[in-house]
Amino acid sequence: MSKFEKLIKEFYSLSNDIRIDEIKKILSYYGYTLASKKGSHFTFRKKGETPITIPVHGKTGIKKAYLEEIRKIIEKENESK
């Protein structure tokens, strides 16, 4: 199993332990780029897709609602491949 596959497996556990740098790796794999970072908010964009903004506040981790949004992106991208 590759490092990326392990990362995706960890991501699917929807753990609050996942870090923003891991989210960056996942989204960049699917063609998203970090368009802006304002304070604790990271906005990722991909041409033709709705941007996703993820707030990261201290040690509380990334909320499950945002992880669910990213999961939907992954599933949509995997369906189109």
N, C-alpha and C positions, 0 to 999 in steps of 0.2 A: 504494500500500500504506500503510495507516494505521500509526501508531506502535505500536498494540497488536498488529497483525498482524506487524510486524517483531520485536516482543518475543517473540511466540509462536514465530516462526521461529528466533530465537536460542535460545529455550528448548529447542526440539526438537533442537538440535545437542548437547544434554546437556553443555554446556561448564561447567567449574568456575568460569568467569568470571561467571556470573549471580549477582547480588547479592540479598540478602534483600528490599530494597525492590521489586525487580522481581517476586520471588515474591509479595509482598503484593499487587501490582497484579493479577497473574494470578489468584490465589485470590479476591480480592475481586470480580473480574469474574464469577466463578462462584458468588458468594454466600457465600463463607467470610469470617469476621471474625477478627481477631487477638484471641483470647480471653485469652491471658496471655503474658507474657515474664518468664521467670525466668532470670537470668544470660544465658547464650548460647542458651537454648532458646526458640523461638517456637512457640506452640500456636495453630492455626487451627481454628475450629469452624463447622459448618453444621448447622442443625436437621435431624435425621433421618440424618445421616452420621457416620461415624467421624471423630473429630478426628485431625489430623495434627500431629505435633511435629517441628520442624526445628531441629537444632542447628547453630549457626554459630560456628565456632571460628577466630578470627583470619583470617589470610590464606590458609588452606588451601581456602577456598571451601566450597560445599555439596556433600556427597558424592553421587555418581551414584545411589545407592540411594534417596535422598530425592527426587531429580529424577524418577526412574522412578515413584515413588508419585504425584507431582504430575501426571506425564504420564497416568497411569491415571485420575486425577480428571478431567482435561481431556477425555480420550476418552469417559469415561462421561457427562459433562455434554453433550458435543456429540452423542452418540447420542440423548439424551433430548429434544433440541431439534428 
